[in-house]
């Protein structure tokens, strides 16, 4: 048709390393707390396959690297053979529909309590400073955090090794790559941010020292599976879980320039102007543009984007790809809806983190019953 509408920037193809994407709408990693006993469940096969399109990129929910990594109930892991085997049919379902699937590997650090530890040990962190209790995701329950134990210098290589082994296990499970979770106040971020990190060894103090743990992990994972299969998520401007930094732009630029030396596939950053808390948008004077310009690989932006914001970010060159979380949860056929300019299902915040294997998880409707 001569008058066909131009293709939306979000729906244009993009080549990320060896992967050919048919569009730029990425499934963001979303903690769903439905992996009973830290083992991925069969209902995740349907959840991820529903959100897969040919040439679409999906990032799996935060997945623990060890038995000390958990910070929430029923989050998946990838440190045991049982977990690896449980991931395989989920990965296969995504691949069967032509999707590209990365596993986000994660350690909660001090965002935890002894109830998540196999033997009642205190959570580990860069620090022994405790988090103040937080209102839970349901707005009612209060999350309590056990005072953490500061990692000794000699213990840190073991944690780095846990990430390396998790990356190896992700490849064994069939994933196309891994995303190292270095954002949102979890363990890696607890080393990066000067509001938290009060160490006096080579992992604390200077900017270079605070970034050492993150870069040790990147190097170990790159050496294990190859830089072309490695991404990282960072949130230098955010202060989730009391993890702020006094100079976030300097921190972000130092990290990005350091990451360039490893040639990793992508950097996934949370847009500072959007994320005050997980639920609120706020305007913030910082911008990811200098970090985007400094990074040599693919740049993924996330943080409360809608279709218009995402299109503008891609059209203006502020990001290559846009990760959508809540809207992709509520609209399993989100790229199709964008293309048709169709209305979107509203998401239900009350069912984000319940343990039901269907409700608020795989029961969001497609735009037509033939999907």
Residue pairs with C-beta under 8 A, 6 or more apart in sequence:
8 307
8 311
8 338
8 339
9 24
9 310
9 311
9 312
9 314
9 315
10 23
10 24
10 25
10 307
10 310
10 311
10 314
10 322
10 335
10 338
11 23
11 24
11 25
11 335
11 338
11 339
12 23
12 24
12 314
13 20
13 21
13 22
13 23
13 55
14 21
14 23
14 24
14 298
14 320
14 321
15 21
16 57
16 100
16 265
16 266
16 298
16 320
16 321
17 228
17 229
17 265
17 298
18 228
19 57
19 100
19 176
20 55
21 55
21 56
21 57
21 100
21 321
22 53
22 54
22 55
22 56
23 53
23 55
23 56
23 335
24 310
24 314
24 320
24 321
24 322
25 56
25 310
25 321
25 322
25 324
25 328
25 334
25 335
25 338
26 56
26 57
26 58
26 59
26 300
26 321
26 322
26 323
26 324
27 48
27 51
27 56
27 57
27 58
27 59
27 323
27 324
27 328
28 59
28 302
28 323
28 324
28 325
28 328
29 59
29 60
29 61
29 62
29 104
29 179
29 181
29 233
29 323
30 61
30 325
30 326
30 328
30 329
31 61
31 62
31 72
31 75
31 353
32 47
32 61
32 352
32 353
32 361
33 72
33 73
33 74
33 75
33 353
33 354
33 355
34 41
34 43
34 44
34 74
34 355
34 356
34 357
34 361
35 41
35 44
35 74
35 75
35 76
35 77
36 74
36 355
37 74
38 64
38 70
38 74
38 75
38 76
38 77
38 83
39 76
39 77
39 82
39 83
39 86
40 76
40 83
40 86
40 87
40 90
41 86
41 357
42 89
43 357
43 358
43 361
43 362
44 76
44 90
45 89
45 90
45 93
46 93
46 362
47 361
47 362
48 58
48 60
48 90
48 93
48 94
48 101
49 93
49 94
49 96
49 97
50 332
50 362
50 366
51 58
51 328
51 332
51 334
52 58
52 93
52 94
52 97
52 98
52 99
53 97
53 98
53 99
53 333
53 335
53 336
54 97
54 98
54 99
55 98
55 99
55 100
56 98
56 99
56 100
56 335
57 99
57 100
57 102
57 321
58 94
58 99
58 100
58 101
58 102
59 102
59 103
59 104
59 179
59 231
59 268
59 323
60 76
60 101
60 102
60 103
60 104
60 175
61 75
61 76
61 104
62 75
62 104
62 106
62 181
62 186
63 75
63 76
63 77
63 78
63 103
63 104
63 105
63 106
63 166
63 170
64 70
64 75
64 76
64 77
64 78
64 79
64 106
64 107
64 108
65 77
65 78
65 79
65 105
65 106
65 107
65 162
65 163
65 165
65 166
66 77
66 79
66 107
66 159
66 162
66 166
67 77
67 79
67 117
67 118
68 107
68 117
68 121
68 123
68 124
69 77
69 79
69 106
69 107
69 108
69 162
69 187
70 77
70 108
70 112
70 116
70 117
71 108
71 109
71 111
71 112
71 116
71 123
71 186
72 108
72 116
72 353
73 116
73 355
74 355
76 83
76 86
76 87
77 83
78 84
78 87
78 103
78 105
78 166
78 169
78 170
78 173
79 162
79 165
79 166
79 169
83 169
84 169
84 172
84 173
85 173
87 103
87 170
87 173
87 174
87 175
88 173
88 174
91 101
91 173
91 174
91 175
92 174
94 100
94 101
95 101
95 174
100 176
101 174
101 175
101 176
102 175
102 176
102 177
102 178
102 179
102 231
103 170
103 173
103 175
103 177
103 178
103 179
104 178
104 179
104 180
104 181
104 233
105 163
105 166
105 167
105 170
105 178
105 179
105 180
105 181
105 221
106 181
106 186
107 159
107 162
107 163
107 181
107 186
107 187
107 188
108 116
108 123
108 186
108 187
109 123
109 124
109 125
109 126
109 148
109 186
109 187
109 188
109 189
109 190
110 123
110 124
110 125
110 127
110 129
110 130
110 131
110 145
110 148
110 187
110 190
110 241
111 123
111 131
111 145
111 185
111 186
111 241
112 123
112 145
112 146
112 148
113 123
113 144
113 145
113 146
114 120
114 121
114 122
114 123
114 146
116 123
117 123
121 149
122 146
122 147
122 148
122 149
123 145
123 146
123 148
123 149
124 148
124 149
124 150
124 151
124 155
124 159
124 187
125 148
125 149
125 150
125 151
125 187
125 190
125 196
126 150
126 151
126 187
126 190
126 191
126 196
126 197
126 198
126 199
126 203
126 204
126 213
127 148
127 150
127 190
127 196
127 197
127 198
127 199
128 147
128 148
128 149
128 150
129 148
129 196
129 198
130 145
130 146
130 147
130 148
131 145
131 241
131 242
132 145
132 242
133 142
133 143
133 144
133 145
134 142
134 143
134 145
134 241
135 141
135 142
135 143
136 142
136 143
137 278
137 352
137 353
138 350
138 353
150 199
151 159
153 201
153 202
153 203
156 203
156 213
156 216
157 216
159 187
159 213
160 213
160 216
160 217
160 220
161 220
163 180
163 217
163 220
163 221
164 217
164 220
164 221
164 223
164 224
166 178
167 178
167 221
167 224
167 225
167 230
168 224
168 225
170 177
170 178
170 225
171 225
171 229
176 229
177 225
177 228
177 229
177 230
177 231
177 265
178 221
178 225
178 229
178 230
178 231
179 230
179 231
179 232
179 233
179 266
179 268
180 188
180 214
180 217
180 218
180 221
180 230
180 231
180 232
180 233
181 188
181 233
182 188
182 189
182 192
182 214
182 217
182 232
182 233
182 234
183 189
183 233
183 234
183 235
183 238
183 240
183 270
184 235
184 238
184 240
184 241
184 243
184 270
185 193
185 196
185 238
185 239
185 240
185 241
185 242
185 243
186 241
188 213
188 214
188 217
189 196
189 235
189 240
189 241
189 243
190 196
190 197
190 243
191 197
191 203
191 204
191 210
191 211
191 212
191 213
191 214
192 210
192 211
192 213
192 214
192 234
192 236
192 243
192 245
192 251
192 255
193 210
193 239
193 243
193 244
193 245
193 251
194 210
194 245
194 246
194 247
195 239
195 242
195 243
195 244
195 245
195 246
196 242
196 243
197 203
197 204
197 210
198 204
199 205
199 209
201 209
202 209
202 212
203 209
203 210
203 212
203 213
204 210
207 250
207 251
207 254
208 254
210 251
211 251
211 254
211 255
211 258
214 232
214 255
215 258
215 259
218 230
218 232
218 259
218 262
218 264
219 262
221 230
222 230
222 262
222 263
222 264
227 262
227 263
227 264
227 265
228 263
228 265
229 265
230 262
230 264
230 265
231 264
231 265
231 266
231 267
231 268
231 298
231 300
232 259
232 264
232 266
232 267
232 268
233 268
233 269
233 270
234 252
234 255
234 267
234 268
234 269
234 270
235 269
235 270
235 275
236 245
236 248
236 249
236 251
236 252
236 255
236 269
236 291
237 248
237 249
237 252
237 270
237 272
237 284
237 286
238 244
238 270
238 272
238 275
239 245
240 277
240 278
245 251
248 272
248 286
249 286
249 290
249 291
252 269
252 288
252 290
252 291
253 290
253 291
253 294
256 267
256 291
256 294
256 295
257 294
259 267
259 295
259 297
260 294
260 295
260 296
260 297
263 296
263 297
264 297
265 297
265 298
266 297
266 298
266 299
266 300
266 321
267 291
267 295
267 297
267 298
267 299
267 300
268 300
268 301
268 302
268 323
269 288
269 291
269 292
269 299
269 300
269 301
269 302
270 301
270 302
270 303
271 288
271 301
271 302
271 303
271 304
271 305
272 284
272 286
272 287
272 288
272 303
273 281
273 282
273 283
273 284
273 286
273 287
274 281
274 282
274 303
274 304
274 305
275 281
275 282
275 303
275 304
276 282
276 284
279 349
281 304
288 299
288 301
288 318
288 319
289 318
291 299
292 299
292 301
292 317
292 318
292 319
298 320
298 321
299 319
299 320
299 321
300 319
300 320
300 321
300 322
300 323
301 313
301 318
301 319
301 321
301 322
301 323
302 322
302 323
302 324
302 325
305 313
305 322
305 323
305 324
306 327
307 338
310 322
310 324
312 318
313 319
313 322
314 320
314 321
314 322
324 334
326 347
326 352
327 334
327 344
327 347
328 334
329 347
329 352
329 364
330 344
330 345
330 346
330 347
330 348
330 364
331 337
331 344
331 345
331 364
332 364
332 366
332 371
333 366
333 367
333 371
334 344
336 342
336 367
336 371
337 343
337 344
337 367
340 367
342 367
345 364
345 365
347 364
348 360
350 360
351 359
351 360
351 361
352 360
354 360
